[in-house]
Amino acid sequence: MSVKDSKTIADPDTPADNTLAGDILRGAAQIGDFIGLDEQKAFHKLEKRQIPADKEGRIWVSTKSRLRRHYSGRE
């Protein structure tokens, strides 16, 4: 899996925004944008549990830090 650009996950321990609200991604579009996938591909991978995320009702939710850990091989 390729990531949109390497600086997005350059430091897996330091979110760009140090607040929890700035770390949360809601929906396949936001999650996909963060990891370099279009919404449809991200949704498909989320449904197959290939991307670490949880559902809040019908909305997929993950965090930037969780995705950084996953794609750096630390989760």
C-alpha positions as CSV (number, residue, x, y, z in Angstrom):
1,M,0.0,0.0,0.0
2,S,1.4,3.4,-0.9
3,V,0.9,6.4,1.2
4,K,0.1,9.8,-0.4
5,D,3.4,11.3,0.5
6,S,6.1,10.3,2.9
7,K,5.9,13.4,5.1
8,T,2.3,12.5,6.0
9,I,3.7,9.6,8.2
10,A,7.3,10.8,8.7
11,D,7.0,10.8,12.5
12,P,4.4,8.3,13.7
13,D,4.5,9.5,17.3
14,T,3.8,13.2,16.6
15,P,0.4,14.1,15.2
16,A,0.4,17.4,13.2
17,D,-2.2,18.7,15.5
18,N,-1.6,17.8,19.1
19,T,-5.3,17.8,20.0
20,L,-7.5,14.7,19.9
21,A,-10.0,16.5,17.7
22,G,-7.2,17.2,15.2
23,D,-6.2,13.5,15.2
24,I,-9.7,12.1,14.4
25,L,-10.7,11.3,10.9
26,R,-14.4,10.7,10.1
27,G,-15.7,8.9,7.1
28,A,-14.1,7.0,4.2
29,A,-13.3,10.2,2.4
30,Q,-11.2,11.7,5.2
31,I,-9.5,8.4,5.9
32,G,-8.8,7.8,2.2
33,D,-7.5,11.3,1.7
34,F,-5.1,10.8,4.6
35,I,-3.6,7.6,3.2
36,G,-3.8,8.5,-0.4
37,L,-6.9,6.5,-1.6
38,D,-10.1,7.7,-3.1
39,E,-13.3,7.4,-1.1
40,Q,-14.5,4.3,-2.9
41,K,-11.3,2.4,-2.4
42,A,-11.0,3.4,1.2
43,F,-14.5,2.4,1.9
44,H,-13.9,-1.0,0.3
45,K,-10.7,-1.6,2.4
46,L,-12.5,-0.4,5.5
47,E,-15.4,-2.8,4.9
48,K,-12.8,-5.6,4.5
49,R,-11.1,-4.5,7.7
50,Q,-7.8,-3.8,5.9
51,I,-7.6,-0.3,7.3
52,P,-7.7,0.1,11.1
53,A,-10.9,1.9,12.0
54,D,-14.1,1.5,14.0
55,K,-17.7,2.4,13.1
56,E,-19.7,5.0,15.0
57,G,-23.2,4.1,13.7
58,R,-22.7,4.1,9.9
59,I,-19.6,6.3,9.9
60,W,-16.0,4.9,9.8
61,V,-13.7,6.6,12.3
62,S,-10.0,6.3,12.8
63,T,-7.2,8.5,14.0
64,K,-4.1,9.9,12.2
65,S,-1.9,8.4,14.8
66,R,-3.5,5.0,14.5
67,L,-3.0,5.0,10.8
68,R,0.6,6.2,11.1
69,R,1.3,3.3,13.5
70,H,-0.4,0.8,11.2
71,Y,1.4,1.9,8.0
72,S,4.8,2.2,9.8
73,G,4.4,-1.5,10.8
74,R,4.1,-0.7,14.5
75,E,0.5,-1.8,15.1
